């Protein structure tokens, strides 16, 4: 804060000193205005730039303010065309105030070139460098944030892979072990009502049935824990394929035979032309039938079960139905109600959704139960997009889901390096300055030639010659080079209009001596020509 105030006083003092030296009487208000502009340069960069350009065109005192204002505007004004418009307006103000102040001393053409070159050097070049620094700092901050985000994403991907594996293990435990325990329970229930067993044997079978029910309950609890920890995380695209070897649509017959061996009344029907299935669809069909049979054994023991596989033109339809459970006589009270963890149908719907299908489950009119699944032959998971579709984001090339990651280098065509734009600006400014320099050299040479008369020409022109004839012989002249000659030399003739030139071809006695030639006209005739030494 103290340093900012000191710099403001310094800027204001330099501006006031310049005005005091010029003797305009505006030193105090000019200095105060420049100090205020210095304080406001960061909050109002465009306004300060315009004001500094106008002030610098009037006096050289605020030149440092113009440089710093150009830097601040380039760094803080984000829109390119807004910045270009502001600098164009600043150059216009710089030129207007320069013309108002110096029009009597310089030709408008020369003043225009000088104002353009000066504004490019004092304002535009600092703005380009300030913009480059600001964009480079922003790019480094963005890269730092991207790196931090990539590290966070790596941790998230590892965690996501663990959750997917947990989900897969939970699903397989639920489908495989749950089915086997359900068969054990069904076999035990059938033996428990067998009249050929003794009471002791029947009691042992009851203990076995209760152990199977307890094992199922504990399995449900473990599966629930694993599933809760991986909620909303779909299994990895390769998980189902890895397990496809353990069962498929061809393995449904073995499931039916296992249930029929346990005493269940079950019938399997296949319709349509059989065709090879993608691994994910094949495995999903097997798991759906397995879970449906498990539920039928648990909730409707002894009821007839129907399993149907229908190969439709565009999808495989899997249907499992069971009638209402009959009343079993002689089942030991307290044998335990069917255990349900609520994960079975949820898992089936998830499996079907990942391959682009759907599952419908509900009660039939005769109080039975029906489960039907439609599995397209070309499942979403077979293209590696199942997990991404479930998450609602795009999948990466390797099947992993990266939501919110910034695009890779060069992937975003709209993003450009800050060096490129600033380099183009610097090259443009450099070429403009080079052009102005060449133009200035050429203009200087031409102007000097127009203001120079050689000694032979001077000697050849005689007093009394017509003005038109003399002007035809003389060069056009240039007041920029001969301005000092008008205040030196002999007094011109009264009522005459004179032209001054630099005379070359004579010997100069000192380094600061210039030989001037003066031609004075009156009434259309050359009335005097003078040669004298103009001392600088």
Steps between C-alpha positions, in 0.01 A plus 500: 500500500782742589692406188191556284451847653867584445481396135183704454677808639801432275283473188308813590823689574655407165188608313482830693870565435450455127210745493691747719794492256262560211354802685134413434385573853338153531773338707297442821174367349697298247712338772198424720313343209794274410536390865131408516525309171795303637292386797208398274702318232420148631130548568423704185770399247311616190409843640851560633655397167286749306568780745875423510516496118336842479727640773818359344407647163487842670813465716788255540459496880247208521699272267573253783129499587417415138745207504354360824142562384571307178642213707195496731252515211669215314506283813148572627277546192416148383312555173739549210281724285405713800870547568566591136216755501624660822855532368373644170301759694808570718714560192236734359501705823881493507510633143231766551668651804837488322356685201337760722826558685757473221315578175692827458839328527456180298329410177183288552644214296815483710305544822270210410792264442675607819185455707437150360856387561512653846168346605604156374822515701361663815161324529453205264828316567455514881142382452613199298757405758253549785245285318759229441597498868136486613409217260813307588418528870141389431627205292740391774219520756275295272772238447559484875128450561487239222787310658327506838179383338679216320648384829155508660354314201767232527407440862132496404561250218683263735220533753241448227675182384492365855130575532428334168684188608309498827176534311594214269593276792177587681292430189666165433471396865133591497427318174711187544504427875145625545378257237684206651378580852146530366531150351628370834203659672257352247654151536486529877137608491411205282674256733340658803152396384611153387295251708760228462742687727511451870448786742870517571583514129228757442645709783848479346360608164329793672829605655657478154223714355535757774878509442441559129256781581751655747775472239279675248427777749869550573576495128239771445658713769848466348369572153313800635817643653698453180220640288444804719868592476481489123161666454440647157831363372437269205716196452797537272433421136731198513354357820203329340713364220741352750221309664333388181684170507311397813160508331298625208181435312623146437547451875135577576419131442733402785324744732166347406630147557639597844165640605315198360733269695403690815138405444379815328244477218683695227471517123745658252393617154711652224350685206651655191823439316788477742788735428834584664474771762751763615674392818332769711150414373563127537618538860211735586245245373654228718504720812142613447371143479710401800367783716142441387521130594653592836210736574246239390654236730504743794163668467291229329642159595317217327336724239535412130767705321525585133820620331488631142777622269365670185741610227324798343639672186674774701510382860502199730195483727550313829186419697460312831155450653376314803150435633381574851680293764288203625433455869759250631375274777740383765759773459650559841387830653772756541700350220567857388345730248660556163798729524500797262764770499335709229809475279391237249260693274714814531803307379304347212376837383856630516632207297232546235552875482872462445439292188228734374205291617230515763336281766135483602386319815156480656216292638282304258116495521507155669724637780808351342809690388646580160847633414579592138816655354564635151870485407605650163751298303720806456526607865638837604765328710634315198615835357668603823246775568279335759668651802511841339132482410419411857696795631370740238846600375735412217731201526869517436687292246565227756146490637570703814273792574665840524238761579613861507862450393636786290572420135840366408765727357399609154151346529331835540543682174382830652781512756819676383829564666531854644841523333343474154262795530754725671769402249269592213433835669869568555581411139220727376620787718861439397409500131299819549789669678739383230266639236475828689878513532550445127228753427662748740841459338354544154290797615804655670714464188224638278429786740867589524530496122194723468653750745847509337632726225842447347741787447499486116120528496512787748750684282300440184179659631501879448304773681215632285408159363129416502383314809349213301827444315701505823262263679527268202876485554487472882401185695164504688662575839433353845446718806604215735864538389503881458297610801808644677606703196195726520618655827852576377662700221434849368154658524285398200374773267175662609190340354692210348427129537814295553608138466796352686726215393813329623790595273755229422825531314654767724769474766383501869733640764335322799317175570188692604492733200245455222494700180154624422361633174201737500287596201247782545221579255274803458246568229594177320868585467812388688608817683779358715715196551722472806767257611597503869626281779232374742663423834329225706 
